[in-house]
Amino acid sequence: MWEHPPVTGGTPALDARDVAKRFGRVEALRGLTLTVRSGEIYGLLGPNGSGKTTFIRCVAGLVRPDAGTLSVLGEAPRAAISRGRIGYMTQTAALYPELSVDENLRFFGALVGLRDADRHIEEALRTIDLLDRRRSIVGTLSGGMRQRLSLAAALLHDPRLLLLDEPTVGVDPALRREFWQHFRSLTERGVTILVSSHVMDEAARCDRLGLIREGRVLAEGSATELVARAGTPDLESAFLALSAPAAQGGGAAAASERLRT
Amino acid sequence: MSPRRVRAVAQRIAQQFRHDRRSLGLLIVAPILVLSLVGALWGSNTSQRTKVIVATDGRLPAQVIDALRRVDTLDITTDTPEGAMRQLRDAKADAVVSGRVGVVRTEIVITLEGSDALRSGSVLGAIQKGIISAAGGALGGAGAAPPLQIEYLHGGPDYTLLDHLAPLLVSLFAFFFTFLLSAVSFLRERTSGTLERLMATPLLRGELVLGYLAGFSFFALIQAVVIIGFTVLVLRVKYTGNIGTIFLIEALLVIVSVSLGLFISAFARNELQAVQFIPIVLLPQVFLSGLLVPVDQLPEVLRPFSAVLPLTYANEALRSVMIRGFPLDDPLIVRDLLVLAVFGVLTVAGAIASIRREVA
């Protein structure tokens, strides 16, 4: 599974220009601009409430921006969604706990018009190492297993762009490493990944990072570039230095508290 | 036992209520709503007029007709015997009074519409009152009331209250359970994040609602088979109509209740709040759809409410099929089915509109 023709440069997988979104009095996105290249892992790094989830939901067609343009794989988000080109893994493992592993995957497969579902599901289950649990009721699985299944459900239809909203929250370090090995092997097959996180060691595994705060991208580049630009010993202090102007010392301290490695 | 810990728990519950204004509101609003209904329903002396047609066959003593006209709750009109029976059959009248020449003397025949036991009782009482007063007056002198023959167009004296209520109970159960189940399960879809996931697939909102309708209707119809089978076979409830028509009415009602459940789930944040909608949605239908008081005997002020409740029409249609034995193409049934279909379209549209993509 997950075989794609090699990506030929040119069109970025995701192009966001001045995207703004307001929920009542809360300005979630204030002119966010970023570009994700095809086949890379792009990390959205920022504290809680910085707009990461809102942005991912915009890309997933769940939230319509108030202003700005958003092009996903060269088309509008909803168009890309309806053609089954996007996979979306929500923060919580959104699955049906009363159904079995197999039934969950079959359902999500049917929604995206999966052909040859048997083969796809078997391969997906082998990849996430749940083949022997395919008849198990999801409610009886451990948190980690559910998270893996959630990932499999997002990948079932071979999407070109995978959206991961804090995919490793509550996942133990061993499984987290496994997840990232998956993600890397997916990009080798041409899949582009947009992942949000506030965990620094995950951020370091991304090809490029966008540091987000208060709905804006403050800095963009690879982990090494960002560290070099900030002149700090590590990524965490680079984030704090880049995201906090001198006048806002208190803000940086608060952000530091919210950012855990 | 520590009073401090008890107080902490009590305090926490009070705080939770303070943050859950909706529950607090419903706790106050729901009983007021229900009490207002009960007050309007049973608290006033409604002078409900009963429509009686006197058959102009010339066999009924003039004194009886005059006496009937004097009963203030009776609304007397006249028609030919055939015309009178047609009006009775079309549910435009409650009873027909006619005369029949017997062996010894003329009998007075009261033909009751009969599909509603509660109504039959009050109609019969009012007519008898008129006839007895006529008897006490000029008619036969010393209280010699003419012999009364009571006949029923539908149902009859062997129909128990259960026979009359069965159609209404069938619709009430179908409505209640499917409404509750669909509201709670769709609420789970909203709160567990699966709805968000579904909306990020090619699945359209309309497809989701139709899928819910199909899934729930299937089980609701199984439930209907069980309810109707049990009432007919075990409780020995009499029914005369076509069973297929009964299921068609049930199916339409279920579409309304499922989509109403989906719609209502948008206004609840948790299962507790969803359950609190039961008195708001269900109790008015119990009070106003003909289960406790016949719809046209409702106080004037409540009748417009009754007219906008789906259960009113489902009850009327089921009663027409099960007790009156009307066929599917009867104008009364067709009208009720059309009204239910309109409710269906409106509630489905409401359900679709309630699934907004922008949930955040």
Boltz contact constraints between the chains, C-beta under 6 A:
constraints:
  - contact:
      token1: [A, 60]
      token2: [B, 200]
      max_distance: 6.0
  - contact:
      token1: [A, 62]
      token2: [B, 199]
      max_distance: 6.0
  - contact:
      token1: [A, 62]
      token2: [B, 200]
      max_distance: 6.0
  - contact:
      token1: [A, 62]
      token2: [B, 357]
      max_distance: 6.0
  - contact:
      token1: [A, 63]
      token2: [B, 358]
      max_distance: 6.0
  - contact:
      token1: [A, 82]
      token2: [B, 202]
      max_distance: 6.0
  - contact:
      token1: [A, 84]
      token2: [B, 202]
      max_distance: 6.0
  - contact:
      token1: [A, 88]
      token2: [B, 200]
      max_distance: 6.0
  - contact:
      token1: [A, 90]
      token2: [B, 193]
      max_distance: 6.0
  - contact:
      token1: [A, 90]
      token2: [B, 196]
      max_distance: 6.0
  - contact:
      token1: [A, 90]
      token2: [B, 197]
      max_distance: 6.0
  - contact:
      token1: [A, 92]
      token2: [B, 193]
      max_distance: 6.0
  - contact:
      token1: [A, 94]
      token2: [B, 193]
      max_distance: 6.0
  - contact:
      token1: [A, 94]
      token2: [B, 194]
      max_distance: 6.0
  - contact:
      token1: [A, 94]
      token2: [B, 197]
      max_distance: 6.0
  - contact:
      token1: [A, 111]
      token2: [B, 201]
      max_distance: 6.0
  - contact:
      token1: [A, 111]
      token2: [B, 203]
      max_distance: 6.0
  - contact:
      token1: [A, 112]
      token2: [B, 201]
      max_distance: 6.0
